[in-house]
Every structure is written in C-alpha cells, then in structure tokens.
C-alpha cells in the first residue's frame, strides 16, 4: 500500500500515518463502541452511512 501511495504522490509522512491507522483498525483497536458522542451531543450519534448519503455530492462531486 505504501508503494501505491508513493506512485500517486502521497508524501511519505502521510502514508505512514494512514498505514498506522489501517494497522490499528486491523488489530481491532477501534472496535469498542461507546456512548461518548451521544452524551456530548445530547442526541444519538449519526452513523457514517447516513452522513455519506446526506453529503455524497460534497465528497465526490456527484449529484445527490
């Protein structure tokens, strides 16, 4: 993955950070679900699928 990023012009330091995140996810370090966001917001958290559906055009330039 590092080589693919380098070919696309991704700076080395950024590739290392991104790969570190991937490794930590693969190791299950982000598997725990908490109520922190809901407690801070005072409402249920919005899941990623809903955010992406709402803001798809902003992420991809596609029409919503």
Secondary structure by P-SEA (a helix, b strand, c coil): caaaaaaacccaaaaaaaaaaaaaaaacccccccaaaaaaaccccccaaaaaaacccccccccc
